[in-house]
Amino acid sequence: MRITRIGLAVCGVAALLTGAVACTDEGGAAASPAPRAAEAPCANGTYTWFNVERRDVLTGVAAKQKLGKGGGTLTNRIVPLHTPLTAVTFEKGARADVKATLRSLGARIGDSDAALGEVYDFADVHRAVPRNEPNSTVVEGAGEMVEYTWVREITGDFRYSCGSGAPTAGRAVGWDTDGSGILECSTGVPKVDAREPLLDAARMSCGPDSPAARPGKA
């Protein structure tokens, strides 16, 4: 089966993300000052990462489309399922610098762009997510075809220490690659991880008992 793609979404690299006030009561007595917000930890500290995981996640899938002899153009719309997130959640201690945290995660997974310049998509919490642009995908072969999209998502827990202050702990998530694929419902696939987006797409659009949804031997 030969596949020709026109206008296919390209892979991208990526990335997410005080003072006290006194008041008075009705009697005019000064109330206790509000507690001060925790001061941000100093810069240029040390990140320690654990539970770092990098895996492909299904972000959209189309309904299966039957093509006869000679194939044809896939026209079924890809339905969004998952929106990639770039973010840092602080679970203990003061908030550290979000961009610095995401840059550190990028460096942890070996992204060579993590330490270069100020512009680094993986660390941009406002970056645009991949869009399912209208494509014209031509398949030269018969069968029940399913088109799907995915991203490579990175998650990790961290501990940040700097100076004599209390350490900060949290979790970061981002994504560094996006892509798409096509499967044929009656065609089995080699043995792959059960979480592969191809298998998820096959289970949803072809059915859990279809050959494409059941990985075979490598």
PAPA-962542 format. One line per 2 residues: their letters; for each residue x, y, z of N, C-alpha, C, O, CB. Coordinates in steps of 0.02 Angstrom, whole numbers, plus 50000, padded with zeros to 5 digits. Atoms other than C-alpha are relative to their C-alpha. Glycine has a CB too. Example, Ala and Ser with C-alpha at 12.3 -4.5 7.8 and 13.67 -1.06 7.14 Angstrom:
2
as> 50045 49941 50000 50615 49775 50390 50045 50060 50000 50097 50059 50033 49950 50001 50062  49958 49941 49997 50684 49947 50357 49961 50055 50037 49986 50110 50045 50020 50023 49929
end
This chain:
218
mr> 50043 49940 50000 50000 50000 50000 50044 50062 50000 50086 50069 50044 49952 50001 50061  49960 49939 50003 50075 50166 49948 49957 50059 50020 49900 50064 49998 50031 50010 49930
it> 50038 49943 49975 50022 50326 50034 50035 50065 49980 50096 50072 49988 49993 49996 50077  49974 49934 50017 50043 50503 49972 49966 50052 50043 49904 50054 50046 49990 50016 49924
ri> 50028 49949 49957 50019 50648 50092 50012 50069 49970 50066 50084 49944 50030 49995 50071  49994 49931 50023 49986 50827 50044 49977 50045 50057 49921 50037 50082 49958 50013 49936
gl> 50019 49955 49945 49985 50964 50176 50001 49967 50067 49963 49987 50112 49933 50029 49987  49996 50036 49937 50031 50844 50315 50031 50045 50054 50079 50080 50041 50042 49936 49993
av> 49973 49960 49945 50061 50927 50483 50072 49978 50013 50086 49919 50020 49957 49992 50065  49929 50016 49990 50249 50938 50510 50013 49990 50074 49977 50013 50117 50045 50056 49972
cg> 49980 50011 49931 50337 50879 50665 50026 50065 50028 50058 50104 49993 50052 49944 50006  49976 49940 49967 50375 51014 50784 50039 49982 50061 50038 49926 50085 49943 50046 50017
va> 49965 50010 49938 50482 51036 50931 49968 50045 50051 49942 50101 50045 50077 50014 49994  50027 49958 49953 50430 51090 51072 50030 49999 50066 50083 49979 50090 49935 49986 50006
al> 50008 49991 49933 50358 51149 51242 49948 50028 50019 49938 50038 50079 50043 50028 50024  50041 49961 49953 50221 51265 51449 50043 50040 50047 50104 50040 50054 49953 49955 50039
lt> 49987 49966 49951 50231 51373 51575 50021 49966 50001 50060 49955 50047 49976 50025 50041  49981 50037 49952 50173 51992 52403 50026 50051 50051 50084 50066 50063 50048 49949 49977
ga> 49992 49958 49941 50186 52094 52524 49939 49993 50044 49888 49968 50021 50012 50074 49981  50055 50008 49953 50075 52101 52678 49958 50063 50002 49984 50118 49993 50026 49984 50071
va> 50045 49944 49998 49922 52213 52694 49961 49997 50066 49934 49945 50083 49951 50001 49939  50038 49998 49938 49844 52269 52860 49931 50026 49986 49922 50069 49942 50036 50044 50053
ct> 50068 49975 50009 49657 52296 52872 49970 50013 50069 49999 49993 50119 49956 49949 49959  50033 49984 49936 49536 52357 53008 49932 49969 50000 49900 49959 49948 49996 50076 50012
de> 50068 50025 49994 49376 52285 53076 49953 50059 50008 49974 50117 50006 49993 49949 50059  50048 49946 49996 49216 52384 53098 50012 50045 50060 49991 50103 50060 49929 49972 50003
gg> 49987 49959 49942 49276 52444 53268 50062 50042 49993 50078 50082 50038 50006 49957 50060  49941 49959 50012 49433 52520 53194 50064 49969 50024 50118 49997 50012 49991 50065 50032
aa> 49938 50031 49977 49556 52399 53275 50036 49968 49941 50005 49940 49897 49985 49947 50054  49960 50027 50055 49697 52345 53163 49999 49924 50004 50011 49894 50056 50072 50026 50002
as> 49999 50073 50004 49682 52165 53106 50071 49976 49993 50116 50014 49977 49956 49975 49942  49933 50029 50008 49829 52047 53102 50021 50002 49927 49980 49991 49883 50002 49927 50027
pa> 49977 49998 50069 49937 52066 52948 49990 49932 49966 49998 49879 49997 50073 50020 49996  50006 50063 50038 49904 51939 52812 50068 49967 49995 50119 50002 49991 49970 50013 49929
pr> 49935 50033 50004 50039 51807 52803 50034 50015 49934 50001 50021 49882 49991 49924 50007  49962 49984 50060 50177 51846 52679 50003 49939 49955 50012 49882 49977 50070 50024 50019
aa> 49993 50054 50048 50180 51744 52521 50072 49975 50001 50119 50013 50012 49979 50023 49929  49933 50028 50000 50327 51627 52509 50043 50033 49946 50021 50040 49889 49998 49924 49989
ea> 49956 49968 50049 50473 51711 52425 50025 49949 49950 50037 49891 49966 50059 50034 50035  49976 50044 50053 50530 51639 52260 50071 49978 50016 50111 50017 50041 49997 50035 49931
pc> 49931 50023 49987 50686 51531 52275 50049 50036 49955 50030 50062 49902 50005 49924 49991  49950 49965 50040 50848 51602 52209 50011 49964 49934 49991 49906 49926 50066 50005 50039
an> 49988 50028 50067 50901 51573 52029 50064 49959 49999 50104 49961 50046 50004 50057 49948  49940 50040 50011 51034 51456 51963 50010 49945 50053 50066 49930 50072 50061 50045 49999
gt> 49997 50055 49953 50991 51318 52085 50009 49933 49964 50030 49930 49906 49938 49999 50043  49990 50067 50027 50993 51131 52057 49933 49963 49995 49895 49959 50043 50049 49960 50044
yt> 50059 50041 50011 50854 51025 51981 50019 49926 50005 50069 49905 49978 49968 50016 49931  49993 50073 49999 50838 50841 52022 49936 49971 49972 49881 49985 49997 50015 49974 50073
wf> 50059 50028 50034 50721 50743 51908 49992 49926 50014 50042 49890 50020 50006 50012 49924  50015 50070 49993 50636 50576 51934 49931 49986 49971 49892 50032 49959 50004 49978 50075
nv> 50062 50020 50033 50490 50479 51859 49991 50034 49933 49935 50050 49914 49940 50015 50045  50004 49969 50066 50532 50556 51691 49977 49949 49949 50005 49894 49944 50069 50031 49979
er> 50028 50046 50049 50429 50476 51553 49989 50036 49934 49967 50093 49932 49933 49969 50026  50008 49972 50067 50427 50506 51367 49962 49948 49958 49988 49894 49946 50069 50018 49967
rd> 50040 50049 50038 50289 50423 51265 49954 50036 49950 49938 50095 49958 49959 49956 50047  50044 49974 50051 50179 50448 51113 49927 49994 50023 49907 49942 50048 50011 49964 49933
vl> 50069 49998 49977 49999 50498 51149 49954 50018 49942 49968 50064 49904 49992 50052 50058  50049 49987 50053 49850 50491 51030 49965 50066 50013 49940 50077 50068 49949 49943 49995
tg> 50033 49936 49992 49780 50666 51001 49937 50008 49958 49896 50051 49971 50048 50056 49984  50060 49996 50042 49650 50636 50865 49994 49938 49956 50045 49907 49939 50002 50063 49958
va> 50011 50058 50043 49572 50500 50758 49938 50011 49958 49890 50043 49980 49994 49935 50042  50057 49996 50045 49454 50488 50610 49963 49934 50000 49991 49882 50019 50022 50018 49929
ak> 50037 50062 50009 49317 50361 50580 50030 49962 49940 50058 49992 49895 49924 50014 49988  49973 50040 50055 49368 50217 50467 49964 50016 49935 49904 50031 49934 49996 49925 50016
qk> 50027 49985 50066 49343 50244 50282 50018 49943 49952 50076 49925 49946 50027 50068 49973  49989 50057 50045 49322 50103 50157 50017 50025 49930 49982 50066 49901 49938 49955 49997
lg> 49978 49983 50067 49417 50120 49994 50002 49937 49958 50022 49884 49982 50071 50035 50001  50000 50057 50045 49397 50006 49845 50066 49992 49964 50115 50024 49981 49944 50007 49950
kg> 49941 50014 50039 49522 49941 49720 50029 50065 49971 49993 50106 49942 49985 49950 49943  49967 49939 50024 49649 50075 49675 50005 50055 50052 50039 50105 50041 49964 50026 49941
gg> 49995 49950 49946 49623 50171 49838 49959 50062 49987 49909 50061 49952 50071 50018 50011  50034 49936 50007 49571 50352 49847 50023 50050 50052 50074 50040 50084 49924 49990 50005
tl> 49983 49946 49953 49572 50509 49954 49962 49992 50065 49902 49980 50065 49985 50068 49969  50033 50003 49935 49537 50504 50140 49967 50067 50015 49999 50120 50011 50051 49982 50056
tn> 50038 49938 49990 49402 50631 50181 49970 50006 50070 49945 50059 50088 49945 50005 49949  50030 49996 49933 49343 50587 50357 50041 50046 50045 50102 50044 50046 49996 49930 50032
ri> 49969 49950 49958 49380 50725 50481 50032 49967 50062 50003 49922 50092 49949 50053 50022  49968 50023 49939 49504 50691 50621 49969 50035 50060 49969 50097 50064 50078 50012 49997
vp> 50034 49972 49941 49413 50715 50787 50052 50008 50056 50085 49959 50074 49942 49954 50023  49951 49990 49945 49521 50793 50926 49981 49959 50062 49922 49955 50080 50004 50075 50018
lh> 50011 50040 49940 49542 50683 51080 50038 50026 50060 50014 50023 50116 50019 49928 49987  49956 49979 49945 49683 50756 51183 50037 50064 49979 50065 50067 49924 50050 49943 50019
tp> 49965 49938 50014 49756 50932 51192 50067 49999 50037 50068 49997 50099 49958 50062 50021  49934 50000 49967 49945 50933 51226 50006 50060 50048 49983 50115 50033 50056 50002 49948
lt> 49993 49948 49948 49990 51033 51382 50073 50014 50014 50115 49969 50016 49965 49978 50064  49934 49979 49978 50145 51132 51428 49990 50037 50065 49963 50093 50065 50036 50045 49945
av> 50015 49970 49935 50141 51170 51614 50045 49972 50054 50076 49920 50047 49926 49988 50019  49964 50022 49940 50225 51158 51784 49953 50008 50059 49923 50062 50069 50066 50041 50010
tf> 50040 49999 49939 50131 51116 51944 50046 49998 50060 50086 49952 50067 49949 49942 50001  49959 49997 49940 50213 51166 52108 49960 49971 50059 49908 49998 50077 50024 50073 50016
ek> 50036 50035 49948 50162 51048 52247 50028 50013 50070 49994 50000 50119 50000 49927 49986  49970 49987 49935 50282 51099 52386 50050 50057 49993 50089 50059 49945 50035 49937 50028
ga> 49953 49944 50002 50377 51259 52424 49977 50056 49955 49922 50054 49927 50067 49976 49979  50016 49942 50042 50381 51423 52329 50005 49983 49927 50037 49934 49908 50046 50059 50017
ra> 49998 50011 50072 50356 51436 52143 50070 50017 49973 50096 50072 49984 49947 50043 49965  49937 49987 50035 50517 51420 52045 49984 50029 49931 49925 50035 49913 50043 49935 49993
dv> 50010 49972 50066 50542 51496 51873 49974 49945 49953 50006 49894 49944 50065 50031 49973  50032 50051 50042 50426 51402 51753 50042 49984 49939 50053 49925 49923 49931 50024 49978
ka> 49960 50012 50060 50532 51425 51597 50065 49963 50017 50086 49918 49981 50016 50065 49964  49939 50033 49979 50689 51375 51690 49987 49926 50016 50028 49883 50001 50031 50036 50060
tl> 50017 50068 49983 50601 51219 51753 49991 49958 49936 50016 49902 49932 49936 49998 50042  50012 50036 50062 50545 51168 51578 50065 49993 49960 50076 49942 49926 49947 50035 49958
rs> 49935 50006 50033 50718 51205 51508 50041 49943 50032 50075 49905 49997 50040 50067 50003  49963 50052 49965 50791 51091 51640 49974 49931 49980 50013 49884 49970 49995 50009 50075
lg> 50028 50063 50023 50670 50953 51590 50022 49984 49929 50038 49927 49913 49923 50002 50004  49975 50010 50068 50719 50978 51408 50071 49975 49999 50089 49930 49961 49994 50064 49961
ar> 49930 50023 49996 50902 50960 51454 50003 49929 50028 50046 49889 50008 50040 50048 50045  50000 50067 49969 50860 50806 51558 49987 49945 49948 50014 49890 49953 49947 49996 50055
ig> 50015 50050 50052 50790 50716 51404 50047 50005 49941 50039 49969 49891 49928 50008 49977  49950 49996 50052 50938 50769 51298 49983 50046 49942 50012 50038 49888 50013 49933 49974
ds> 50017 49953 50053 50859 50909 51197 50056 50052 49994 50068 50090 50041 49932 50035 50014  49943 49955 50009 51007 51006 51126 49981 50073 49997 50024 50116 50006 50038 49981 49938
da> 50022 49930 50004 50902 51165 51106 49985 50029 50069 49974 50090 50074 49939 50005 49956  50022 49977 49935 50864 51177 51292 50042 50057 50028 50017 50100 50063 50000 49943 50049
al> 49955 49951 49970 51016 51283 51335 50019 50056 49950 50063 50096 49965 50063 49966 50025  49981 49951 50050 51021 51390 51177 49948 50056 49996 49889 50044 49984 50007 49966 49931
ge> 50042 49941 50011 50950 51567 51170 49940 50005 50046 49930 49964 50091 49977 50000 49930  50059 49988 49960 50791 51636 51243 49938 49966 49972 49891 49950 50010 49988 50075 50005
vy> 50059 50030 50031 50669 51560 51119 50007 49924 50001 50053 49896 49971 49992 50025 49927  49998 50073 49993 50633 51379 51162 49928 49977 50006 49897 49983 50059 50043 49977 50062
df> 50071 50016 50003 50463 51312 51111 49978 49953 50056 49924 49961 50084 49984 49968 49934  50019 50048 49949 50464 51169 51236 49984 50033 50067 49944 50007 50106 50056 49949 50010
ad> 50009 49965 49937 50470 51295 51380 49947 50056 49995 49940 50095 50043 50066 50029 50023  50049 49947 50010 50333 51409 51310 49930 49975 50018 49901 49936 49982 50001 50025 49927
vh> 50066 50023 49978 50171 51384 51407 49945 50027 49956 49888 50005 49962 49988 50021 50072  50050 49971 50045 50081 51488 51275 50006 49974 49928 49973 49999 49883 50005 50076 50000
ra> 49990 50025 50068 50139 51387 51124 49936 49971 49972 49896 49942 50008 50056 49948 49998  50060 50027 50033 50007 51340 50998 50004 49924 49996 50057 49897 49982 49992 50031 49930
vp> 50001 50073 50005 49954 51159 51000 49991 49980 49927 49965 50020 49888 49942 49970 50044  50009 50022 50069 49957 51057 50839 49927 50001 49980 49883 49981 50018 50030 49930 49990
rn> 50069 49998 50025 49802 51083 50733 49991 49948 49945 50038 49935 49907 49983 50070 49974  50016 50048 50052 49718 50954 50623 49978 50038 49938 49918 50043 49923 49946 49951 50024
ep> 50014 49963 50061 49731 51054 50463 49969 49954 49948 49985 49895 49945 50064 50034 49973  50029 50041 50053 49627 50994 50316 50056 49973 49955 50094 50011 49926 49950 50040 49958
ns> 49949 50032 50041 49737 50869 50225 49969 49967 49940 49908 49957 49937 50040 49949 50041  50021 50039 50057 49726 50781 50060 50045 49940 49996 50097 49941 49963 50002 50042 49933
tv> 49959 50060 49996 49793 50608 50096 49974 49948 49951 49916 49926 49957 50001 49972 50072  50019 50048 50051 49789 50487 49950 50031 49933 50016 50091 49927 50026 50022 50024 49930
ve> 49977 50068 49987 49800 50301 49981 49991 49958 49937 49936 49954 49910 49961 49968 50060  50003 50041 50060 49841 50187 49835 49994 49927 50020 50042 49889 50016 50062 50011 49955
ga> 50012 50068 49978 49763 50027 49898 49931 49994 50030 49904 50044 50055 50052 49977 50050  50066 50011 49973 49598 49951 49954 50003 49983 50074 50054 49960 50099 49964 49944 49961
ge> 50004 50018 49930 49542 49927 50132 49960 50051 50041 49935 50100 50014 50069 49993 50029  50032 49953 49954 49466 50012 50284 50055 50040 50035 50091 50014 50077 49955 49963 50052
mv> 49944 49958 49979 49583 50157 50322 49979 50046 50058 49923 50071 50061 50026 50042 49942  50010 49954 49944 49599 50260 50481 50059 50047 50005 50117 50025 50005 49990 49961 50067
ey> 49947 49950 49992 49698 50422 50497 49999 50025 50072 49946 50033 50102 49990 50060 49950  49996 49979 49930 49761 50480 50667 50059 50047 50010 50103 50051 49968 50006 49938 50047
tw> 49946 49954 49983 49874 50609 50750 50024 49985 50071 49989 49954 50110 49977 50074 49995  49970 50015 49935 49990 50601 50901 50051 50054 50018 50073 50093 49976 50032 49930 50000
vr> 49943 49959 49977 50117 50697 51005 50044 49957 50045 50021 49908 50075 49976 50064 50038  49955 50033 49952 50270 50640 51102 50001 50043 50063 50029 50098 50063 50073 49991 49970
ei> 50009 49963 49937 50233 50694 51280 50053 49981 50050 50072 49922 50057 49930 49987 50029  49949 50011 49949 50362 50714 51417 49974 50024 50067 49950 50081 50072 50068 50036 49982
tg> 50020 49981 49933 50320 50715 51602 50056 49983 50049 50096 49938 50036 49934 49965 50020  49949 50014 49950 50429 50720 51756 49987 50035 50065 49959 50090 50066 50068 50019 49974
df> 50003 49969 49934 50433 50755 51942 50068 50030 50016 50119 50002 49996 49979 49948 50055  49936 49967 49987 50566 50873 52006 50005 50026 50072 49955 50035 50106 50010 50057 49951
ry> 49985 49967 49937 50648 50945 52161 50051 50054 49984 50103 50040 49953 50027 49950 50055  49955 49945 50014 50730 51116 52152 50027 50028 50065 49989 50046 50111 49964 50056 49959
sc> 49968 49974 49940 50856 51174 52282 50045 50058 49981 50081 50056 49930 50041 49945 50036  49957 49942 50013 50943 51342 52291 50011 50038 50066 49963 50056 50100 49968 50048 49947
gs> 49984 49964 49939 51033 51427 52435 49977 49963 50061 49974 49902 50063 49968 50069 49998  50020 50029 49936 50973 51400 52612 49925 49993 50007 49901 49969 50058 50026 50042 50057
ga> 50072 50004 49996 50788 51409 52572 49974 49929 49994 50010 49883 49974 49969 50043 49946  50031 50066 50005 50667 51264 52577 49995 49980 49927 49983 50022 49884 49929 50000 50033
pt> 50004 50022 50070 50667 51158 52419 49930 50004 49973 49881 50004 50010 50025 49928 49995  50064 49999 50036 50529 51168 52291 49992 49933 49964 50040 49905 49938 49997 50060 49950
ag> 50013 50064 50035 50447 51012 52220 49937 50008 49958 49892 50046 49974 49991 49942 50051  50058 49996 50043 50324 50986 52080 50005 49952 49942 50044 49904 49943 49991 50070 49974
ra> 50004 50043 50058 50284 50908 51913 49995 50043 49937 49960 50093 49937 49941 49951 50005  50001 49963 50062 50313 50968 51735 49977 49954 49943 49988 49894 49944 50069 50029 49984
vg> 50022 50037 50059 50235 50915 51570 50009 50043 49938 49999 50104 49940 49926 49978 50008  49992 49965 50064 50271 50962 51390 49999 49949 49943 49989 49890 49955 50065 50041 49999
wd> 49998 50045 50058 50283 50889 51215 50051 50028 49951 50059 50088 49945 49930 49992 49967  49947 49976 50044 50421 50896 51086 49994 49978 49927 50033 49999 49886 50066 49976 50027
td> 50009 50023 50068 50357 50809 50929 49926 49987 49987 49890 49964 50031 50042 49936 49986  50068 50019 50019 50193 50792 50836 50001 49968 49931 50046 49983 49891 49952 50061 50002
gs> 50002 50035 50064 50145 50683 50689 49933 49969 49987 49885 49979 50025 50054 49948 49997  50062 50033 50018 50011 50580 50605 50015 49934 49966 50072 49921 49947 49956 50045 49955
gi> 49990 50064 50032 49985 50409 50531 49936 49973 49972 49882 50001 49982 50029 49950 50050  50058 50033 50030 49869 50293 50435 50007 49925 50014 50062 49897 50008 49995 50015 49923
le> 50000 50072 49990 49822 50114 50476 49943 49969 49959 49896 50003 49938 49992 49982 50075  50052 50037 50036 49719 49981 50387 49972 49947 50047 50010 49907 50075 50028 49967 49934
cs> 50030 50038 49946 49595 49890 50498 50013 49925 49996 50017 49891 50048 49926 50012 50000  49991 50072 50006 49623 49715 50428 50072 49978 49999 50087 49919 49990 49965 49975 49938
tg> 49929 50015 50002 49812 49726 50433 50030 50003 50070 50026 50055 50103 50037 50050 49953  49968 50002 49935 49902 49672 50590 50065 50039 50000 50093 50055 49948 50012 49929 50022
vp> 49937 49963 49992 50054 49764 50658 50049 49959 50040 50028 49916 50079 49987 50070 50033  49950 50035 49958 50218 49701 50731 49988 50015 50074 49953 50062 50091 50071 50019 49980
kv> 50007 49991 49928 50230 49685 50919 50026 50068 50021 50083 50086 50008 50037 49944 50038  49983 49933 49977 50230 49860 50995 49974 50009 50071 49936 49968 50096 49972 50055 49952
da> 50025 49983 49934 50199 49941 51163 49924 50007 49998 49897 50036 49951 50033 50066 50026  50074 49998 49998 50016 49925 51214 49973 50070 50001 49913 50080 49989 49975 49961 50059
re> 50023 49931 49996 50008 50114 51235 50013 50039 49935 50002 50099 49932 50033 50036 50058  49986 49966 50063 50058 50153 51055 49937 50033 49974 49884 50003 49976 50028 49951 49948
pl> 50059 49967 50026 49941 50282 50977 49967 49963 49942 49906 49968 49933 50017 50070 49979  50028 50039 50056 49920 50170 50824 49949 49949 50026 49896 49942 49997 50056 49964 49962
ld> 50046 50049 49972 49840 50035 50933 49938 50033 50030 49883 50008 50022 50036 49959 50052  50057 49964 49973 49730 50161 51023 49953 50021 49944 49892 50015 49950 50023 50062 50040
aa> 50041 49979 50057 49670 50228 50855 49963 49941 49970 49904 49946 49952 50043 50035 49946  50032 50060 50027 49635 50052 50792 49944 49975 50044 49890 49956 50020 50052 49944 49990
rm> 50053 50023 49954 49537 50005 50948 49938 50044 49995 49882 50020 49999 50027 49999 50072  50056 49953 50002 49430 50161 50933 49962 49997 49935 49900 49997 49935 50025 50069 50013
sc> 50033 49993 50065 49395 50163 50746 49988 49933 49965 49939 49926 49928 50040 50044 49955  50009 50065 50033 49417 49982 50689 49964 49951 50045 49929 49906 50021 50068 49971 49981
gp> 50029 50047 49952 49359 49895 50848 50055 49963 50037 50107 49948 50008 49954 49951 49965  49948 50032 49960 49454 49810 50989 50020 49930 49976 50074 49906 49994 49977 49995 50071
ds> 49984 50067 50024 49448 49641 50901 50028 50000 49929 50040 49946 49900 49939 49956 50003  49973 49997 50068 49514 49702 50734 50073 49981 50000 50108 49990 50050 49991 50072 49970
pa> 49929 50018 50003 49684 49637 50674 50046 50059 50015 50098 50049 50047 50016 49973 49931  49957 49942 49988 49756 49814 50680 50006 50018 50074 50054 50050 50094 49975 50059 49962
ar> 50001 49984 49929 49712 49827 50865 50036 49948 50042 50042 49956 50103 49929 50008 50024  49968 50054 49963 49803 49667 50912 50071 49991 49973 50081 49960 49921 49959 49933 49994
pg> 49932 50006 50024 49992 49680 50896 50022 49927 49997 50008 49888 50042 50047 50040 50045  49976 50068 50008 50073 49522 50831 50071 49993 50024 50094 50033 50064 49994 49978 49928
ka> 49931 50011 49981 50247 49455 50849 50046 50045 49961 50033 50060 49902 50020 49927 49991  49953 49955 50033 50394 49568 50808 50034 49965 49942 50075 49994 49908 50053 50026 50050
end
